[in-house]
Amino acid sequence: MAYRQNFAMPRVPPHLTDRARDLRNNATEAERTIWRLVSSHRPRFTRQLVVGRYIVDLACRAAKLAVEFDGSQHVDSASDLERTAFLESCGWRVIRFWNAEVAQNPEGVAEAILAMVADILGPTHPRPLPAREGRIRNARSRPRGP
């Protein structure tokens, strides 16, 4: 197997992996706030996902949804337009939120992200199964007699 390691190329260039790890460890306040609100939801979200030569702030792989949180340095940014065009050419949908918007209404931003995922993936089931409430639970084992 050692010969295969010499020819195998990493899926993600190591410098991008290191940069994504650094961004995860030093997340902005907006990224931390939204992550706390959406990380427990399904489908799963990923922070600082490498896509091509770019690193997406927050992503839902199942829905191919990329979420970007932008500060004032991103106003009229040509590089953001290029990044969005690249991601969309790879089949991703990109939504952007200003950091100030997250600070003022974090629940609303999280709700908008989750609604977009639901819109992309569609309903989970055309006719949901009934809840298990009110059912009598059967005993798993019966006491044995002498």
C-alpha positions as CSV (number, residue, x, y, z in Angstrom):
1,M,0.0,0.0,0.0
2,A,2.9,2.4,0.5
3,Y,3.3,2.8,-3.3
4,R,-0.3,4.2,-3.5
5,Q,0.5,6.9,-1.0
6,N,3.2,8.3,-3.3
7,F,0.8,8.8,-6.1
8,A,-2.3,9.8,-4.2
9,M,-3.2,13.5,-4.3
10,P,-5.0,15.1,-1.4
11,R,-8.6,15.9,-2.1
12,V,-8.2,19.4,-0.7
13,P,-4.8,21.2,-0.9
14,P,-3.2,21.3,2.5
15,H,-2.9,25.1,2.6
16,L,-6.7,25.3,2.1
17,T,-7.3,22.8,4.9
18,D,-5.1,24.7,7.2
19,R,-6.8,28.0,6.3
20,A,-10.3,26.5,6.8
21,R,-9.2,25.1,10.2
22,D,-7.8,28.5,11.2
23,L,-11.1,30.2,10.1
24,R,-13.1,27.7,12.2
25,N,-11.0,28.3,15.2
26,N,-11.2,32.1,14.8
27,A,-14.8,32.5,13.6
28,T,-16.5,35.8,13.5
29,E,-19.3,36.7,16.0
30,A,-21.9,36.3,13.2
31,E,-20.6,32.9,12.2
32,R,-20.6,31.7,15.9
33,T,-24.1,33.0,16.5
34,I,-25.7,31.4,13.5
35,W,-23.7,28.1,14.0
36,R,-25.2,27.9,17.5
37,L,-28.7,28.3,16.0
38,V,-28.5,25.8,13.1
39,S,-25.9,23.2,14.1
40,S,-28.5,21.0,15.8
41,H,-30.8,20.9,12.8
42,R,-30.9,18.3,10.0
43,P,-29.7,18.1,7.4
44,R,-26.3,18.9,8.8
45,F,-24.4,22.1,8.3
46,T,-20.6,22.4,7.9
47,R,-18.4,25.4,8.9
48,Q,-15.7,26.6,6.6
49,L,-16.1,24.1,3.8
50,V,-13.5,24.2,1.0
51,V,-15.2,24.2,-2.5
52,G,-12.7,24.5,-5.3
53,R,-10.3,27.3,-4.3
54,Y,-12.8,29.0,-2.0
55,I,-13.8,28.5,1.6
56,V,-17.5,28.8,2.3
57,D,-18.5,30.2,5.8
58,L,-21.4,27.9,6.3
59,A,-22.7,25.1,4.1
60,C,-25.4,22.5,3.9
61,R,-24.0,19.8,1.6
62,A,-27.3,18.0,1.2
63,A,-28.9,21.1,-0.2
64,K,-25.8,22.4,-1.8
65,L,-26.4,25.7,0.0
66,A,-23.5,28.1,0.7
67,V,-24.1,30.8,3.3
68,E,-21.7,33.8,3.4
69,F,-21.5,36.3,6.2
70,D,-20.1,39.6,5.0
71,G,-18.7,42.7,6.7
72,S,-18.5,46.2,5.2
73,Q,-15.3,45.3,3.4
74,H,-17.4,43.2,1.0
75,V,-19.5,46.1,-0.3
76,D,-19.4,46.0,-4.2
77,S,-16.7,43.3,-4.1
78,A,-15.8,41.9,-7.5
79,S,-14.1,38.9,-5.8
80,D,-17.5,38.1,-4.2
81,L,-19.2,38.1,-7.6
82,E,-16.5,35.8,-8.9
83,R,-16.8,33.5,-5.9
84,T,-20.6,33.3,-6.3
85,A,-20.3,32.6,-10.0
86,F,-17.9,29.8,-9.4
87,L,-20.0,28.2,-6.7
88,E,-23.2,28.5,-8.8
89,S,-21.3,26.9,-11.7
90,C,-20.6,23.9,-9.4
91,G,-24.3,23.6,-8.6
92,W,-24.3,25.5,-5.3
93,R,-26.9,28.2,-4.3
94,V,-25.3,31.1,-2.5
95,I,-27.0,33.4,0.0
96,R,-25.3,36.3,1.8
97,F,-26.1,38.0,5.0
98,W,-24.4,41.2,6.5
99,N,-22.8,40.8,9.9
100,A,-25.0,43.7,11.1
101,E,-28.1,41.8,10.0
102,V,-27.0,38.8,12.0
103,A,-26.3,40.9,15.1
104,Q,-29.7,42.6,14.9
105,N,-31.8,39.5,14.1
106,P,-30.0,36.2,14.5
107,E,-33.1,34.1,14.8
108,G,-34.6,35.6,11.6
109,V,-31.3,34.9,9.7
110,A,-31.2,31.3,11.0
111,E,-34.9,30.8,10.1
112,A,-34.2,32.2,6.6
113,I,-31.3,29.7,6.2
114,L,-33.4,26.7,7.4
115,A,-36.3,27.8,5.1
116,M,-34.0,27.9,2.1
117,V,-32.7,24.4,2.9
118,A,-36.3,23.2,3.2
119,D,-37.2,24.9,-0.1
120,I,-34.3,23.3,-1.9
121,L,-34.8,19.8,-0.5
122,G,-38.6,19.9,-0.6
123,P,-40.9,18.3,1.9
124,T,-39.6,15.4,3.9
125,H,-42.6,13.1,3.2
126,P,-45.8,13.7,1.3
127,R,-47.9,12.2,4.1
128,P,-46.1,12.2,7.5
129,L,-46.4,9.1,9.6
130,P,-48.6,9.3,12.7
131,A,-46.8,10.1,16.0
132,R,-46.2,7.3,18.4
133,E,-48.0,9.1,21.2
134,G,-50.7,7.2,22.9
135,R,-49.4,3.8,22.0
136,I,-49.1,1.1,24.7
137,R,-45.5,-0.1,25.0
138,N,-45.1,-3.8,25.0
139,A,-42.7,-5.3,27.6
140,R,-39.5,-6.5,26.1
141,S,-39.1,-9.5,28.3
142,R,-41.5,-11.3,30.6
143,P,-40.6,-12.4,34.1
144,R,-39.6,-16.0,34.2
145,G,-41.3,-18.3,36.7
146,P,-39.6,-20.7,39.1
